[in-house]
């Protein structure tokens, strides 16, 4: 299952755009989607007046979709990071894909 960096980027871009309901062209290598999710969830919580954690399910859905697309499990790889860029994701995915038998 060898994938090139451009192929990985396009898959990541498509998954992020679909989950965030934004234009894929708005997503580049420096797109800080983890911070974006936090800000989006915080805004939704403030607007609704609810501190419901369901707003953070979007982030989990993105990780699940990426894990399924690349047949990888890497959610824990970023749990301590406050900022994750698309480039970070691509590098991690590429390293795992290249290491797969």
N, C-alpha and C positions, 0 to 999 in steps of 0.2 A: 504494500500500500504506500508507495512512494508518491509524494505530492510536492510540487514545487512551491516556492514562496509566494509567487503570484497567485497560484491556485488557492493556497491557504488564505491569502488576503481576501480574495473575492468571496470565498465561502464565509469567512468571518464577517466581512462587510455586509453580505446579504442577510445573515442571521441577526446581526445587530440592528440593521435597518428595519427588518421585519418586526422584531420584538419592540423596538423603540418607536415604531411608526414614523420614521424619518426617511428622507431621501438618502439612498446609499452614497450618493456623491458627497454628502456632508461628512462622510466618515473617511478619514485619512489615517496614516500611521500614528500620528500624534493624538488621535481622538482619545480622550480620557473617559472611557465609557463608565468606569466604576464611579468616578466622581459625578458623572452625569446622572447615573441611577440614584445616587444619594440625594442630589439636589432635586431630581424629579419627585422622588418619594417624599422628601421633606415638604416640597411645595404642595403636593397632593394632600398631605396630612394637614398642613396649615389651612388650605382652602376648605377641606371637609370638616375641620375641627376634630378629627379623629386621629389617634395615635396608633391606628391599626397597622400591624406589621405586614399585612397583605400587600401593601404598596411595594414592599421589597421583593415580592415574588418575581417581579420582572427580572431582577438580577439573577435569581435562581434559574428562571426559565432560559436565560441566555446561556448560562453555564451548562445546563442540561442539553440544550440544542447543540452547543459546540461539542460537548462530550460525545453525543450521538453521531454528529456529522463526521468526527474524526476517530470514533471508536476509542476514545481516551477517557481517563478519569483524572481530572486535574483541578477540581474545585478547591481542594486544600492548598494547592500551590500558591494561591493568592490571598489566603485568609488574613494574613498579617499585613498586607499592602493597603495603603490608603489610596493609592493612585495606580491604576492599571491602564496602559495605553494599548491600542491595537497592535503596535509593534511588539510590546511585551507578550501579548497573546500569541502572535505569529511565531516569535522566537521559541516560546515554550512548546507550541504545537509542533513546529518543525523539528525540534530536538527529539520529541517523543516519537514522532512519525519515523524519523530517520533511525531511531534506536529499535523500532519494532522489528521483530523477526520476519 
